[in-house]
Amino acid sequence: MTPLQASRAKRLRWLLGVALALCVGSGIYYIDLLKAAVSPNPIPSSPQSIDRARALWKLNCEACHGVEGRGD
């Protein structure tokens, strides 16, 4: 292996190491979000829970996300 090839290989290993560290770090940072994305909803669906969610949406979310949740 020539010195140029060795230098490129070293750079590639370093870049792959950084990319791996970023992926693992992101996974650790967002682990709660990832768990929530695949876990079932702990609140059973009922007219009361839907009304409560609607009220919370209007209070906390609608101002930024818009009436239909599309950011309008």
N, C-alpha and C positions, 0 to 999 in steps of 0.2 A: 504494500500500500504506500503510495507516495505521500509526502507531507501534506500536500493540498487535499488529498482524499481523506487523510486522517483528521485534518482540521474541519472539513465539512462533516464528517461522521461525528466528531465531538460536538459541533454546533447542533446537529440534528438530534443527538441524544439529549443535549441540554434543553432544546426546544420541546421535545417530547416529554421530558421530565417536568417542565414548567406547565405544559398543557395538562398533564396528569394531575399535578398538584392543584391546578385551578378546578378541574372537574371534581376531585375529591373534596376540596374545600367548599365548593358550591353545594355539593351533596350534603355535607355536614351542616352547612349554614341553613339550608332549606329543608332539613330532614322533617321538621314538623309539618311544613307545607306539603311535602311529598306524602307523608303519612295521611294527612287529611284528604288529599286528593283521591286516595284509594280506599278510605274507610267509609262504611255506611253512615248515613245520617242518624245521629243518636236520638233525634226528636221525631216521633211518629207523625206522619202527615195527617192533619185533621183540619177542619175549618178554622178552629181556634188558632192553631199554630201558623196557618197560612195568613190569617188576619194579623197576628203578631208580627210575622215576618214583613208583611206589607207596611205596617206602621214603622218598623225599624228601618226599612228601606227608605221611606219618605223622610224620616228624621235624619238619617246618617249618610245616605248614598245618592239620593235623587238629585241633589244640588250639583254634583259633579258629573254623574253618569247619565242624567237626563231621565225623563219619564219612562222611556222604553229600555233604558240601560245601554244605550248605544253611544253615549258621550255627546249627545246632541243637547 
